[in-house]
Amino acid sequence: MRILITNDDGINAPGLEVLTEIATEIAGPGGEVWTVAPAFEQSGVGHCISYTHPMMIAELGPRRFAAEGSPADCVLAAIYDVLDGAKPDLVLSGVNRGNNAAENVLYSGTIGGAMEAALQGVPAVALSQFFGPDNARLADPFESARRHGAAVIRALLDKGHWSEDDYRTFYNINFPPLSAAATKGMKVARQGFRRDTAFSVEPHQSPSGRKFLWIKGGHQHTPTLPGTDAAVNLEGWISITPMRADLTAHDLLADMEARFS
């Protein structure tokens, strides 16, 4: 199996090292793991692509490349340049430092990399490690992802829905903010929504007197509705969420057609 890995935390991120271990185990002795990841951190860029300017790409080692672009850019660079049009069998994006559950999904470059792979017709999975007081101080805060990641990917490859629809299914995995031993197992969960918390801005003044704004995240341990991604993560489970890039509100179509007829 030929696996492409990318992330949004950058080529030197510890989560990418974890993902390399997971991908190597999945690919097997006769397989290949190719890395094309951002040269610098690209957190929060979503599914953006560098449409209006070129990006530099550099080979850092065997099957290892850094590109000055987003995770979606890296997937495009991998397929159409590094691999010369030969699509990989699987794309893995992550392991992100921090959760990509609930509304974080909409901002996540980790998700953006997996989404671009799906749009290119390649099976794809995004992986993120929830952080909290129970794992942030561990010698390896990625312990849950490192220990359980390969098993989750194998389960998805065996039991997941891998359609060839126009908007292909891809998967979002979040590991709980716990040690590997305390992680309970896997649960399929829909995307949740953290109520009463949101991204915002925090103003600061520079020494020169100019005003700058920092984007400020909401509280990450606000529970979502029971059975949704962040809720099951905070209960100790690995969440598996099937996703598509189709943003149509399908449940409203019939009613809207009736209203406008």
C-alpha positions as CSV (number, residue, x, y, z in Angstrom):
1,M,0.0,0.0,0.0
2,R,1.2,3.5,-0.8
3,I,0.2,6.0,1.8
4,L,0.5,9.8,1.7
5,I,0.7,11.7,5.0
6,T,0.3,15.4,5.6
7,N,-0.7,17.7,8.4
8,D,-1.3,21.4,9.3
9,D,1.1,21.7,12.2
10,G,4.1,21.6,9.9
11,I,6.8,19.2,8.8
12,N,8.6,19.1,12.1
13,A,5.5,18.6,14.3
14,P,5.5,15.7,16.8
15,G,2.1,14.6,15.6
16,L,3.5,14.0,12.2
17,E,6.1,11.7,13.7
18,V,3.2,9.8,15.3
19,L,1.4,9.6,12.0
20,T,4.5,8.3,10.3
21,E,4.5,5.4,12.7
22,I,0.8,4.7,12.2
23,A,1.2,4.9,8.4
24,T,4.3,2.7,8.3
25,E,2.4,0.0,10.3
26,I,-0.6,0.2,7.9
27,A,1.5,0.2,4.8
28,G,3.4,-3.0,5.8
29,P,6.9,-4.2,4.9
30,G,6.2,-3.9,1.1
31,G,4.4,-0.6,1.3
32,E,5.5,3.0,0.9
33,V,4.9,6.1,3.1
34,W,5.3,9.5,1.4
35,T,5.3,12.7,3.4
36,V,4.3,16.1,1.9
37,A,3.6,18.5,4.7
38,P,3.6,22.3,5.2
39,A,7.0,23.9,5.7
40,F,5.5,26.1,8.4
41,E,2.4,25.7,10.7
42,Q,-0.9,26.1,8.8
43,S,-3.4,25.7,11.6
44,G,-6.8,27.2,11.0
45,V,-6.4,27.5,7.2
46,G,-9.3,25.1,6.5
47,H,-9.5,23.9,2.9
48,C,-7.7,26.9,1.4
49,I,-5.4,26.5,-1.6
50,S,-2.7,28.8,-2.8
51,Y,-4.6,29.8,-5.9
52,T,-3.0,33.2,-6.5
53,H,0.6,32.6,-5.8
54,P,3.2,29.8,-6.3
55,M,4.6,27.7,-3.5
56,M,8.1,26.3,-3.1
57,I,8.6,22.6,-2.5
58,A,11.8,21.0,-1.2
59,E,12.9,17.4,-0.8
60,L,14.2,16.9,2.7
61,G,14.9,13.2,2.5
62,P,13.7,9.9,0.8
63,R,9.9,10.3,0.3
64,R,9.8,13.4,2.5
65,F,8.9,16.8,1.2
66,A,8.0,20.2,2.6
67,A,5.9,22.7,0.7
68,E,5.2,26.3,1.5
69,G,1.5,25.9,1.4
70,S,-1.6,24.6,3.1
71,P,-2.4,21.0,3.7
72,A,-4.7,21.0,0.7
73,D,-1.8,22.4,-1.3
74,C,0.4,19.6,0.0
75,V,-2.1,16.9,-1.3
76,L,-2.2,18.6,-4.7
77,A,1.6,18.9,-4.7
78,A,2.0,15.2,-3.8
79,I,-0.4,13.8,-6.4
80,Y,0.6,16.0,-9.3
81,D,4.3,16.6,-8.7
82,V,5.9,14.4,-6.2
83,L,4.0,11.2,-7.3
84,D,3.7,12.5,-10.9
85,G,0.0,11.8,-11.1
86,A,0.1,8.3,-9.5
87,K,-2.5,8.7,-6.7
88,P,-1.8,7.1,-3.4
89,D,-4.0,4.3,-2.0
90,L,-4.7,6.3,1.2
91,V,-4.2,9.8,2.6
92,L,-3.8,10.4,6.3
93,S,-3.8,13.9,7.7
94,G,-2.5,14.7,11.2
95,V,-2.0,13.8,13.9
96,N,-3.2,17.3,14.9
97,R,-2.1,18.8,18.2
98,G,-5.5,19.5,19.6
99,N,-9.0,18.3,18.7
100,N,-10.8,18.9,15.4
101,A,-14.2,18.1,16.8
102,A,-17.5,20.1,16.6
103,E,-17.1,23.6,15.0
104,N,-13.3,23.2,14.9
105,V,-13.9,21.0,11.8
106,L,-14.8,24.0,9.8
107,Y,-11.5,25.8,10.4
108,S,-9.1,22.9,10.4
109,G,-6.3,22.5,8.0
110,T,-6.1,18.9,9.0
111,I,-9.6,18.3,7.8
112,G,-8.8,20.4,4.7
113,G,-6.0,18.0,3.7
114,A,-8.3,15.0,4.0
115,M,-11.1,16.8,2.2
116,E,-8.9,17.6,-0.8
117,A,-7.8,14.0,-1.0
118,A,-11.4,12.9,-1.1
119,L,-12.1,15.4,-3.8
120,Q,-9.2,13.9,-5.8
121,G,-10.9,10.5,-5.5
122,V,-8.5,9.1,-2.8
123,P,-9.7,7.5,0.5
124,A,-8.7,9.9,3.3
125,V,-8.8,10.1,7.1
126,A,-8.0,13.1,9.4
127,L,-6.6,12.3,12.8
128,S,-6.4,14.6,15.8
129,Q,-5.4,14.3,19.5
130,F,-7.6,16.0,22.0
131,F,-5.6,17.8,24.7
132,G,-6.6,18.1,28.4
133,P,-5.2,18.0,31.9
134,D,-5.1,14.2,31.8
135,N,-2.8,13.9,28.9
136,A,-1.0,17.2,28.4
137,R,1.5,16.4,31.1
138,L,2.2,12.9,30.0
139,A,5.7,12.1,28.6
140,D,3.9,11.5,25.3
141,P,0.6,13.5,25.1
142,F,-0.1,11.8,21.8
143,E,-0.1,8.4,23.6
144,S,-3.7,7.5,22.8
145,A,-3.3,8.3,19.1
146,R,0.1,6.5,18.9
147,R,-1.2,3.4,20.6
148,H,-4.6,3.1,19.0
149,G,-4.2,4.9,15.6
150,A,-3.3,1.9,13.5
151,A,-6.2,-0.2,14.9
152,V,-8.7,2.6,14.1
153,I,-7.4,3.0,10.5
154,R,-7.5,-0.8,10.0
155,A,-11.1,-0.9,11.3
156,L,-12.1,1.9,9.0
157,L,-10.4,0.3,6.0
158,D,-12.3,-2.9,6.8
159,K,-15.7,-1.6,7.8
160,G,-15.9,2.0,6.6
161,H,-18.1,3.2,3.7
162,W,-15.7,4.0,0.8
163,S,-18.0,5.1,-2.0
164,E,-17.1,6.5,-5.4
165,D,-19.7,9.2,-5.2
166,D,-18.9,12.6,-6.6
167,Y,-18.4,13.9,-3.1
168,R,-16.6,10.9,-1.5
169,T,-16.8,10.1,2.1
170,F,-13.8,10.8,4.2
171,Y,-13.4,10.3,8.0
172,N,-12.6,12.5,11.0
173,I,-11.0,10.7,14.0
174,N,-10.4,12.4,17.4
175,F,-8.6,10.6,20.2
176,P,-9.7,11.5,23.7
177,P,-7.6,13.7,26.1
178,L,-6.5,10.6,28.1
179,S,-3.7,8.1,28.3
180,A,-3.7,5.1,26.0
181,A,-4.7,2.8,28.8
182,A,-7.7,5.0,29.8
183,T,-9.0,5.2,26.3
184,K,-12.2,3.1,26.2
185,G,-12.5,2.3,22.5
186,M,-14.2,3.6,19.3
187,K,-17.6,5.2,18.8
188,V,-19.2,6.5,15.6
189,A,-20.4,10.0,16.3
190,R,-21.8,12.9,14.3
191,Q,-20.2,16.3,14.4
192,G,-21.3,18.3,17.4
193,F,-21.5,22.0,18.3
194,R,-20.1,23.7,21.3
195,R,-22.8,26.1,22.6
196,D,-22.1,29.3,24.4
197,T,-18.5,29.4,23.2
198,A,-16.9,30.5,19.9
199,F,-13.9,31.9,18.2
200,S,-13.3,35.6,18.9
201,V,-10.6,38.3,18.7
202,E,-8.5,39.8,21.4
203,P,-7.0,43.3,20.7
204,H,-3.4,44.2,21.6
205,Q,-1.3,47.3,21.2
206,S,2.2,47.0,19.8
207,P,5.1,49.1,21.2
208,S,4.7,51.4,18.2
209,G,1.1,52.1,19.2
210,R,-0.5,50.1,16.4
211,K,-3.5,47.9,17.2
212,F,-3.3,44.2,16.4
213,L,-5.9,41.5,16.8
214,W,-5.2,37.9,17.9
215,I,-7.8,35.3,17.1
216,K,-8.9,33.6,20.3
217,G,-10.4,30.1,20.5
218,G,-13.3,29.1,22.6
219,H,-13.2,26.8,25.6
220,Q,-12.5,23.3,24.2
221,H,-13.9,21.2,27.0
222,T,-17.5,22.6,26.6
223,P,-19.5,19.4,26.0
224,T,-21.5,19.0,22.8
225,L,-24.8,17.1,22.6
226,P,-24.8,13.5,23.8
227,G,-23.5,11.1,21.2
228,T,-21.6,13.7,19.2
229,D,-17.9,13.9,18.6
230,A,-16.6,16.1,21.4
231,A,-19.0,14.6,23.9
232,V,-17.8,11.1,23.4
233,N,-14.2,12.3,23.4
234,L,-14.6,13.8,26.8
235,E,-16.2,10.6,28.0
236,G,-13.0,8.7,27.0
237,W,-13.9,7.4,23.5
238,I,-12.2,7.7,20.1
239,S,-14.8,9.4,17.8
240,I,-15.2,8.4,14.2
241,T,-17.2,10.8,12.1
242,P,-18.0,10.2,8.4
243,M,-17.9,13.4,6.4
244,R,-18.4,14.8,2.9
245,A,-17.5,18.1,1.3
246,D,-21.1,18.6,0.0
247,L,-22.5,21.5,2.0
248,T,-26.0,21.2,0.8
249,A,-28.7,21.2,3.5
250,H,-30.4,18.2,2.0
251,D,-33.1,18.1,4.7
252,L,-34.4,21.5,3.6
253,L,-34.5,20.9,-0.2
254,A,-38.1,19.5,-0.4
255,D,-39.5,22.3,1.8
256,M,-37.6,25.0,-0.1
257,E,-38.8,23.6,-3.4
258,A,-42.4,23.7,-2.1
259,R,-42.0,27.3,-0.9
260,F,-40.6,28.6,-4.2
261,S,-43.0,26.6,-6.5
